[in-house]
């Protein structure tokens, strides 16, 4: 077994072992922290797909995170009031079934990613970054003025959505749902990396001109990756909203985009479980240092600086040694 694969198994073992310990220790708060880390890891895996394999630095993934959250919030709020959601000629009965909400959240995020990607991918570099950021801010200010669903006060969901055969109000059962989804997303990205699509995406990242010479259009490959990335991040947004039973415009803020990018950089760009260790470390620092000072982000920034300067492959890259992220 390769060293990085062993590290990935250890990281996932720690992530699932901690809430199990917390369950037997009757510490539900720590289970919630682990659930939050797993959800943010899913968002990071989504972003890592376009940054690590596609070389596309998106600073607007909060758009998909927020769209996933609001998809869940709107459907759940209509289910609570027994009012159907009317979208022109389309009438959707409110539903609080998690699988249905996940599909809706991923579908909405996919459409948004298709539109945003079709426009932003015609640029590159800093222009690409600024366009993705601009879309996130547009969604942010739109939801602030969207009084029908709480406006700047957000929208509260009083009952957590359901999953067949499970009690989602039980912290450990909800964590296991999220953890299984994280494993599925990681498995999907691992298979994608070794597929012909993944190889073409990686080639487009290195040299788009060479890819064109063999008859592959880089724009289409990158757009497809951007849509898949948006869907994964939208799923994370729906789970995050379900965890908190609350959605607000802050889910679209540029700070969320920045934090997701921090997970990826700390853990290791293009490393499969890089976002997992990055999200875990972020939650630990937020819990431990946040209780000491409201300016704990200073320490996070210092740690990020050290990683960028001395561990270019992130924490996973540092532990894995000379093994390459792309093989």
HELIX and SHEET records of a PDB file:
HELIX    1   1 UNK A    3  UNK A   24  1                                  22    
HELIX    2   2 UNK A   28  UNK A   48  1                                  21    
HELIX    3   3 UNK A   49  UNK A   53  3                                   5    
HELIX    4   4 UNK A   62  UNK A   81  1                                  20    
HELIX    5   5 UNK A   98  UNK A  120  1                                  23    
HELIX    6   6 UNK A  126  UNK A  144  1                                  19    
HELIX    7   7 UNK A  147  UNK A  149  5                                   3    
HELIX    8   8 UNK A  151  UNK A  153  5                                   3    
HELIX    9   9 UNK A  171  UNK A  194  1                                  24    
HELIX   10  10 UNK A  196  UNK A  206  1                                  11    
HELIX   11  11 UNK A  208  UNK A  213  1                                   6    
HELIX   12  12 UNK A  218  UNK A  244  1                                  27    
HELIX   13  13 UNK A  249  UNK A  252  5                                   4    
HELIX   14  14 UNK A  254  UNK A  267  1                                  14    
HELIX   15  15 UNK A  274  UNK A  290  1                                  17    
HELIX   16  16 UNK A  297  UNK A  310  1                                  14    
HELIX   17  17 UNK A  314  UNK A  320  1                                   7    
SHEET    1   A 2 UNK A  85  UNK A  87  0                                        
SHEET    2   A 2 UNK A  90  UNK A  92 -1                                        
SHEET    1   B 2 UNK A 155  UNK A 156  0                                        
SHEET    2   B 2 UNK A 246  UNK A 247 -1                                        
END                                                                             
